[in-house]
Amino acid sequence: MIGRLLSTAALLAFALAATGAVAQVPRPAPPFTAILLDGTRFALTEATGQVVLINFWATWCAPCREEMPALEAFYRLHRARGLVVLAISVDEPDALEAVRAALRGFSFPAALAAQAHYRGYGRIWRVPMTFVVDRQGRLREDLTAGTLQVDATFLDQRVGPLLGP
């Protein structure tokens, strides 16, 4: 009986985690550096005091492209409050012009994954994949396991509070 209850509880916890319904315990964010498309260097260690949203995407990924207008709107609204949005394209380096074309009209910084170091974030095996780091450098959202889409509701509810009043 107790074994069955524990099994049921474990399955429920797994199902909730898979949907992103379980709150994640903040942990120090792994190191992250990138050479941005404009040639500047970004290092997460130098972004302490800012909220950083790292979004892995690709030009060929329709859901990725659907998220970008919401990311742009949220970024424009909150960048003066310390929000950084980084779009990390998993496209091959020879697709640089396609990446630049896809980013026209977006003001957040971007880089190619080939020009970034993010080993501690695991294997980026699907896109879009998003991570949110708070002002203290703690990983607050890791959307690798869940099915949550980054949209205005997600940004307002899960990232907005990290920016403070």
Secondary structure, DSSP 4 states (H G I P E B T S, - for coil): -HHHHHHHHHHHHHHHHHTT-SPPPPEEPPP-EEEETTS-EEEGGGGTTSEEEEEEE-TT-HHHHHHHHHHHHHHHHHGGGTEEEEEEE-S-GGGHHHHHHHHTT--S-EEEEEEEE-GGG----SSSEEEEE-TTSEEEEETTSS----SHHHIIIIIHHHH--
